Amino acid sequence: MRPTRILHLAGYAAGAAVVVYAIEYLLVHTGAGMIIPPGAIAIVLVVLGLLVLALAWPVRASRPHRLDPDLRQEQREAAGDPQRQRRLVDPFYAVRVVVAARAASRTGAVLFGGTAGLLVLIVFPPTVFLGAVLGRSLVVAGAALVLAVCGY
């Protein structure tokens, strides 16, 4: 499986920003209320990011280090020592973790782009300004960015 490219995540974020900006703009200018992200979602996003990291840690620890060319020789020498052996990870578990991490990075990118589109609508046109919405949107954007980075 290939690693997720940062340009793809940036594309997801940019697309979500444009879509959310257009929807919010239409809602505001037709007289309806804005869709405001709840503040509790920031906590959920950070917890999900930490959960992905916790699930991925055994998979990452089981990989051999690429920077140390003598690691294989050391592993052969330490084959009798159970504390020095690498623990193998179930491949199905590893695939599930990779899928969860990719989903987390894409979800974080889309949510970051969506809240960025909302922030652009709040900050730049002087007709719409809600102080509480600005702070909450900044917190949600930061949490979405944390989720995207943890999944990457």
TORBA-252723 format. One record per atom (N, C-alpha, C, O): x, y, z; residue in one letter. Coordinates in steps of 0.05 Angstrom, whole numbers, plus 5000, padded with zeros to 4 digits. Example, Ala and Ser with C-alpha at 12.3 -4.5 7.8 and 13.67 -1.06 7.14 Angstrom:
BEGIN
526448865156A;524649105156A;526449345156A;528549345169A;525749555142S;527349795143S;525850015157S;526850235161S;
***
This chain:
BEGIN
501749775000M;500050005000M;501850255000M;503750265015M;501150444984R;502750684982R;502050875005R;499750875014R;503951045013P;503351245033P;501451465021P;501551514997P;499951585037T;498151795029T;499852045021T;501552125036T;499252154998R;500752394990R;499552645002R;497152675005R;501352825009I;500453075022I;498753245002I;496953375010I;499453234977L;497953384957L;495053284955L;493253444950L;494653024959H;491952924958H;490353034982H;488053104980H;491653035006L;490353145029L;489753445026L;487653535034L;491653585014A;491153875009A;488853914989A;487354104992A;488653734970G;486453744951G;483753694964G;481853834959G;483653504982Y;481253454998Y;480453695014Y;478153775016Y;482453815027A;481954045044A;481054285027A;479154425035A;482254335004A;481454554987A;478654514976A;477054704975A;478054274968G;475354214957G;473254254979G;471154364973G;473854155003A;471854195025A;471554485032A;469354575038A;473754635031A;473554925037A;471755065017A;470155235025A;472055004992V;470455134971V;467455054975V;465655224973V;466954794979V;464154704982V;462854825006V;460554925005V;464254825029V;463054935054V;462655235051V;460655345060V;464655375039Y;464355665036Y;461855725018Y;460355905025Y;461455574997A;459155624979A;456555564993A;454655724991A;456455345008I;453955285022I;453355485044I;451055575046I;455355565059E;454955755081E;454256035069E;452556175080E;455456105047Y;454856365034Y;451956365025Y;450556565029Y;451056145013L;448256135004L;446356135028L;444256265027L;447055995049L;445355995073L;445056275085L;442956365093L;447356415088V;447356675100V;445856885083V;444257045093V;446256875057H;444957075040H;442057005033H;440657175021H;441156775040T;438256715036T;436756755062T;434356715063T;438156825084G;436856885109G;436856655129G;435856685151G;437856425121A;437956205140A;440356235158A;442056405153A;440456075179G;442756095197G;445155935187G;444955765169G;447456005199M;449855875191M;449955595205M;448855555226M;451355405192I;451855145204I;454455175220I;456555215208I;454255155246I;456555205263I;457454945275I;455754795285I;460054875273P;460954625285P;460854635315P;461554835328P;459954415328P;459754415357P;462554405369P;464454295357P;462954515392G;465554525405G;466554255414G;468954215416G;464754065421A;465553805431A;466853635409A;468253445415A;466453705384I;467653555362I;470753575363I;472153395354I;471753795374A;474653825376A;475853615394A;477953505388A;474553565416I;475453365435I;475353085422I;477252925425I;473253025408V;472952775395V;475152735374V;476252515371V;475752935358L;477752915337L;480552865349L;482052705339L;481153005371V;483852965383V;483952685395V;486052555393V;481852585408V;481852315419V;482152115397V;483551915400V;480752155374L;481051965352L;483951965341L;484951755334L;485152205339G;487952215330G;489752065349G;491551915340G;489452095375L;491051955394L;490551655394L;492351495398L;488051575388L;487351295386L;488751165362L;489750945363L;488751315340V;490151205316V;493151175322V;494350975314V;494351365335L;497151345342L;497651105361L;499550965358L;495851065380A;496250845399A;495950575385A;497350385391A;494050555366L;493750315351L;496050255332L;496850025327L;497250475321A;499450445302A;502150395314A;504050315301A;502350445340W;505050425353W;506150145351W;508550125345W;504649925357P;505849665355P;506749595326P;508749455322P;505249685307V;505949635279V;508549785272V;510249665259V;508750025280R;511150185275R;513550065290R;515750065279R;513149965314A;515349855329A;516349595318A;518649515323A;514649455304S;515449195293S;517149215267S;518349025258S;517049445255R;518649485230R;521549515236R;522349635257R;523349395220P;526249435224P;526949725217P;525749855200P;529049815231H;529950085226H;531550095200H;533349935196H;530850285183R;532250305157R;534950435159R;536650405142R;535250595180L;537750745182L;540050585193L;542350665191L;539450355205D;541550195218D;541949945201D;540449755203D;544149935184P;544549705167P;545349445182P;545049225172P;546449485207D;547349245222D;545149125239D;545648945255D;542649225237L;540549125253L;539948835248L;539448685267L;539948755223R;539448475217R;541448285230R;540848075240R;543948375228Q;546148215241Q;545648195271Q;546047985283Q;544948425283E;544448425312E;542148235319E;542148105339E;540148235301Q;537848065306Q;538547775304Q;537547605320Q;540347705286R;541247435283R;542847355308R;542547125318R;544447535318E;546047475341E;544347445366E;544947285384E;542247605368A;540547605392A;538147425389A;536147465403A;538247235371A;535947065366A;535146895391A;532846825395A;537146835407G;536546685431G;535446845454G;534346735473G;535747105453D;534847285474D;532047385468D;531647535449D;529947295483P;527247375476P;526647675480P;524847775468P;528247805496Q;527848095500Q;528748255476Q;527748475471Q;530648155460R;531748305438R;530348245411R;530748385391R;528648035411Q;527347965386Q;525048165380Q;523748275398Q;524648205354R;522448375346R;519848215348R;519847975342R;517848345358R;515248215360R;513848245333R;513648465323R;512848025323L;511348035297L;508548125303L;507348055324L;507448265284V;504648375287V;502948215267V;503748155245V;500548165275D;498648035258D;498148205233D;497548445236D;498448095209P;498148255185P;495348375181P;495048595170P;493348235191F;490648335189F;490348585207F;488948775200F;491548575231Y;491548805249Y;492949035236Y;492049265237Y;495248985223A;496749195210A;495149325188A;495149575185A;493749165172V;492049275151V;489849445162V;489149655151V;488549355183R;486449505196R;487449775206R;486049975204R;489849775218V;490950025228V;491550215205V;491150455207V;492650105183V;493250275160V;490650405148V;490650635142V;488650245146V;486050345136V;484950555155V;483950765146V;485150515181A;484150715200A;485850965199A;484751185201A;488450945195A;490151175193A;489551335168A;489451585168A;489151195146R;488551335121R;485751475123R;485451705114R;483851345135A;481251465139A;481451705157A;480051915152A;483051685178A;483351915196A;484752155183A;483952375187A;486752095166S;488052325153S;486252455133S;486252705131S;484652305118R;482852425099R;480552565113R;479752785105R;479452455134T;477352585149T;478352845162T;476953045161T;480752835173G;481853075185G;482353295164G;481853525169G;483253215140A;483653415118A;481053535110A;480853775106A;478953375106V;476353475098V;475153665119V;474153875113V;475353575144L;474253745166L;475854005169L;474654215175L;478453985166F;480054225167F;479354415144F;479054665148F;479054315120G;478254485097G;475554605101G;475054835095G;473654445112G;470954555116G;470954775137G;469654985132G;472354745159T;472454955178T;474055195168T;473555425176T;476055145151A;477455365139A;475655525121A;475755775120A;473955395106G;471955535089G;470055705106G;469355925099G;469255595129L;467455735147L;468955985159L;467756195161L;471555945166L;473056165176L;473456385156L;473356625163L;473856315131V;474056525110V;471456675108V;471556925104V;469256545109L;466656685108L;466256865132L;465157085130L;467156785155I;466756945180I;468657185180I;467857405187I;471157145172V;473157355176V;473157565154V;473157805159V;473057485128F;473457675107F;471057855100F;471458095100F;468657755095P;466457955091P;465658075118P;465057925137P;465658335120P;465058465145P;462058445153P;461258535174P;460458335135T;457558315142T;456958095162T;455058115177T;458557885162V;458057655180V;460457645199V;462657595191V;459857675225F;461957635245F;460657545271F;458957685283F;461357315279L;460457205304L;462857125321L;464256935313L;463357265343G;465757215358G;465956925369G;468056805368G;463756815380A;463856545391A;464256345369A;465556145373A;463156395345V;463456205323V;466356205313V;467356005306V;467556445314L;470356465305L;472156295323L;473856145313L;471956325349G;473556175368G;473055875366G;474955715365G;470555795364R;469855515362R;470955395336R;471855165336R;470655545315S;471655445289S;474655415288S;475755235276S;476055595301L;478955575303L;479755325319L;481655185311L;478355265340V;478955025356V;478454775340V;480054585341V;476154765326V;475454535310V;477454505287V;478254275281V;478354715275A;480254705253A;482954595264A;484254425251A;483754685287G;486254575299G;485954285305G;487854125301G;483754195316A;483353915323A;483253745298A;484253515297A;481953845276A;481953695251A;484753675240A;485453465228A;486353875243L;489153865233L;490653655250L;492353515239L;490153645276V;491453435292V;490653155283V;492352985281V;488153115277L;487252855267L;488552785240L;489452555236L;488752985222A;490052935197A;493052865200A;494052685186A;494352995218V;497252945222V;497652675236V;499452525229V;495952605255C;496152345269C;495552115249C;496851905251C;493752155231G;493151945211G;495251925189G;495451725176G;496752145185Y;498752135164Y;501051975172Y;502951945157Y;
***
